[in-house]
Amino acid sequence: MLAAAAALVCVCAAAWCSPAAAAAGGRPDSGNFLDDKQWLTTISQYDKEVGQWNKFRDVSMAGWVLCVTLVLAALAGAQGQTYQAFLQKHVDDPRTQLPAAKYCNITMAQRGMTRPICNDTNTFVHAPGMTVARACSRVPDAQGYYTTPNRLNVTICRLSGRSTRPPCNYRAAQTVQHYVRVGCRGGRPVHLENTFP
């Protein structure tokens, strides 16, 4: 999603910064503001010499900087999602032996999902990671997610109350059997989208 947004911003920035777009704005010249001697004369009072305008201060450059920043952020975000992180966050096999009332509070804390703020919701799958990974060899749905071939035991932990500040108090849905929908990369799950009966 972030990558799509970054691509859209890049397209908009390229269109905004193109000479054709500037020419369409009613400029009498080729659209290159550096060719506009009258404009350079007006702006030269700030640089003391005509023709010495610093392009990096121009507004059009801000579009390109924004574009590059968003692309780099998208790439960094995509690289941060790994199979190991997926296992840490979503796989609890075999299910940790805790009373149902304490399962979510303890497991969420042990997995680091209660600091600095309480995660709103998390789903734990009680099956080996490679069992979940079988979904990645199937045909993706229209949104690009993959569904496990069989229902798996899952526990869904939801934050109780409105405060997201620790101490976190979770309630657990009873452990149920659901299909698990995941995002995959390199044949392994890296994101759990949702589960369904």
C-alpha angles and dihedrals in degrees: 000000000000090000091053091050091049091050091051092051090049092053091048092047092049092050092045094049099042120112089234090059090049091048090050087057090071102266111157093215134060092290095259107124090204089065092057101096093184090056091046091050090052094047095040092082086077095051099033093228131070113243097022097106114149106233092202089070092055118108093234090064089059089064092056093045090051091049094051092045093052093047092051091048091051092050092047091049093050092049091050092064109084139165090246091054089049091053092048093050103037115017120083106165121190093023110255108255103243133131109272092243092057101034098093097040093051099037094046090051093047090052092051097248097126100063135111085357133359115265109238099224137356134178122215118202115209098209134085116281092242090056089057089044090063086079089068092066092058130086112278121237124242091280093051096254126132126222126212113249091232137034113263132199110262137175118205115206118200127186113249118222128005103279117102093189121104138289086071121206117199134184120210127219109226112272105269139174113254139159109251122223115206143174112233137203125181091000094302133098116256101164134035108214100179146306131238138185 
